[in-house]
Amino acid sequence: MMTLLIALGKIGFGQESTAQVKLDYALMPATAEGVSMQRFDAELSLPVDLGAVTLEPAVGLRNYDIAYWDTMSFNTTPVEKIHNAFTGLSATYALAKNWSFNAQAEASWASGISLNKMIVTGNAYVTYILNKKSPIALKLGAQYDTPLGDRQLLPLVELAFSMQRFHINLGFPESHIAYQISENSSLVAGYSFKGDYFYTPNDIAFNTVNYADQVGIRQQKLSLTYDYQLDKNWSFSLSGGYLFQNHLQFYEENQKVYDLDMGSGPVFSTGIKFNFSNNKHETND
């Protein structure tokens, strides 16, 4: 997806324990395939520290505005303006000095709140910190999620370490290298697999036989992001990148019936993050 990457300003392995609002906007200009996309994300999260356990409920909206400049072979109305509301819960449990267990679940609705049209995703993984003074963190687990455009059971793996001003995360579905420019700013180069999945409000007919009522978004993006922490509460981000893959995948009863290549091309994004306070606590995540 075209969400932008917002860092905390100071790179490290700490976890924030403050209510937080994130607003992200991204634009993909019209591609050679005659499709352009705008995306707006809004999220409110509120971590709750229970000692060894930290819970973080969140609510938000992923809004897509897709324009089809050329005539398509199907009615595009159900996939022009998409409002995918979601709610989720993350949990972190400190297993031991250098170990933690993390789990997350999310439910989303793009066609009205209904059990029949609810999409549930999640992940679970363990994190091990090899060295506290010069942190090296290994994250291993599994995810039932949509980074490849469909709901799939996939691995979740990441190796993170720091070298002077550099902080490196290598893994799937995202890898990035961050350079700490100053105390309040950083530059991040990343490559990510991003996706989303939702029900359409109306069925889409491709011919007299094939219909679809579910859609997946599949993207692969290379990006360069500048993050700046304005003060204890505010930070903002500017990002430019390139989408190497950019597909709409249509499904009926979990079977793919059509794949629309929306075309590769540049993507630009910006966003802000507001922390209601600046209290932080260190975790093993």
N, C-alpha and C positions, 0 to 999 in steps of 0.2 A: 504494500500500500504506500500511499504517498504521505504518510504521517512523517513529521519531522522529528529528528532526534534532539531531545533537550537534555543537556547534561546538568550536573549540579554546580558547576563552576569549579569546585575543588574535587579532584578525582581521588577516589578511595573506595574502601569496602564498607563504609558506614551506611546506615539506613535511616531515612528521615522518619521522624515520629511527629508529624504535624499535618493538619488538614491542608489539602493542596488542590488548586484549580489549575487545569491545563487547557489552553485553547490553541489549536493548530489549524493552519490553513495551507492548502497545497493546490497548485495549478499545473496541469499538463496541457500545453497548447495543442492545437489541432495537429494530428499526425498525418502521415502520407495515406493512412487508411481512412481519413475523414472523420476522426473522432477526437473530441477534447473532453477533459474532465476537470472538475473542481471538487475539492473535498474539504469539509470542515469537521473537525473533531472537538468535542467538549467533554471534559471529565472532571468529576469531583470525587476525591478519595479522602478517607479519614482513618488513619492508623490508630489502633487501640493497643497500648502496651499492657500486657498481662503478665509481665515478668519473663518467664522462659518462652512464652508464646506471644507473638504479635499478630493481630488480625487487622486486615485492611479492606473494609467494604468500599465499593466504588459504584458510581452510576454515571452514565454518559450517553453521548449520541455520536454516531458516525454518519455524516450526511454526504451523499454523493450527488453531484449535478453533472450529468453526462449529456453532451451535445453530439448528435450524429449529423455531420454536414453533408454526407452523401446518403442517398436512398439505400436502406437496408432491405434484405429479402424477408423481413419479419416486422411486426408491429413493435416499435421500440418504446412505446409509451410507458409500459410497466418498469422499464429500466432507464428512465431518464432522470427522475428525481427519487432518490432512495433515502429514507430516514431510518437508520438502523439503531434503535435504542438498546442499551445493554445495562445490566447490573452484574456485579461480580464480587467475589470474596477471595482474598489471598491470606494465607496463613504461613507463618515462619515459626519453627520450633527449634530451640537450641538444644541439640542432642547431647553435645559434649563441648569441651573447650574449643576444638577446631572444627566441629561438625554442626551442620544445621539441616533441617528438613523443611522443604518448601512445597506448598501446594496451592493451586489456584483453580477456581471454577467460574465460568461466565455463562449467563443466559442472555440471548438477544432476540429481538423481534423487529422485523421490518414491515410487517403486514398486520399490525394491531396485536395486542397482547392476547395470545391464544396458546394453549398447550400444544395444539396440533401444529402450530407454526413457530414453535420455539426452537432455537438452535443452541445447543449446549456444547461448550468446549472446555478444556482444562489441561492442566499439566501437573506433574509431581517430579521432584528431583532432590538430590542431596548435594550439599556443597561442603567441600573440605578445604580449609585454609592450611597450606603447607608451611608457610612462614609468616609470622605476625609482623616482624620488623621490615621485611621486604616482601610484601604479600604475593603469594602465588595461590590462586584459587582454582579448584577443579569442580565443575558442575556436571553431574550425570543424572539423567532421568528420561522420562517419556512424556509426550504430549499428544492429546487428541485434539487437533487444531487444524487451521486452514492456511498455513504458509504456502502450500502448493495449490490452493484454489478449491480444494475439496476437503471434507472432514476425513482426516486420516490419522491413524496411530503412527507416530513418527518419533525418532530419537530426539532428545534435547541434550546437547553437549556443549560445553564451553570451558576453555582454559584462559584465565585472566592473570596478567602479571604486569608489573611496572618496572620501568628502567629510566631513572632520572625523571625527565619531564614527560616521558611517554607512558601511556597506559594502553595495553593491548588486550583485546578480547578476540579469541579465535574460536569459532564454533558454528553450530547450526541451530536456528535459522538465521543468525546474524553474526557478522564479524566486523570489528572496527578497530582503528588505531587513533587514539586521541593524543594531541600534543598540548601541554599546558603552557599557553603563551604568557600568562601572568596569573596572579592570585585569583582574578575574577573572570578570566577568559580562557577558552580552549578552542582548538580546531580539530574536527573529527572527520576522518575518512572511513567510510563503511560500505559494506556490501550486504544486502539483506534479501531474504525471501519473504514476501508479504502477501497476505490473502484475507479474504472475508467470504462469508457465506450467509445467504438469507433466502426467505421465501418472497416471491413476488405477490403483490395484491391481486393480480389477475393472471390467468394462464396465458402463455405465449405460444401461438401456433406457428410452426415452421412449414407445415404442409398439412394435408388431411389426416396424416398418421401421427406425426411427431408433435408433441406438446411439451412444455416445460413450466414448472411452477417454482423452481429453485435455481438460484444463480450463485456462482462462485467467482470471485475476482482473484486472479493470479498475476503477481508482478515480481520481477527481480530488478533491484535498483542498486546502482553505484552512486554514492552521494558524498558531498563535502559540506560540512556544517560548521558554522561559527556560533559559539555559545558565549553569552556574556551575563554575568551576575551583577545586576544593577545595585542591589543592596541586600540586606538580610532576607527580604521577602520576594523581591522581583527578579526574574531572569527572562531573557529572550533569546531567540535563535533565528538564524537565517541559513537557508540551505539551498544548494543547487545540485542537480544530479541528472542521471540518465536512466531511463527504464529500458532494460534489454528485453524483457518480456512483459506483455501487458494484455491480458486476455480476460474476456467474459466467457464463462463456461456455464451452459444451461443443462439442467437436470430434471428428469421426471422419475419419481420413485427411486432416487439415488443412482439412476443410470444417465450418463452423459448423452445428450441428444444433439448438441450443437456447440461449437467452439468458435467464438468470434475473436480474431486477432485484431485488437484495437490499434496496433502499431507501436513500435518503439519510438522513443523521443525524449527530449529534455523534460525535467520537472523542477519546479521551484516551490519552496515552502518557507513559511515563517510561523512563529508562534510565541506565546508568552506563558509563563508559569508563575503562580502566586502561592507562596507559603504563608499561612495565617500566623505562624510563629516560626522561630528558627531553632527550636530545640531538636537536638540530634542525639541518638545513642548508637553505640557501636554494636554490630551484630556480626555473626559469622557468615553472613550472606555476601 
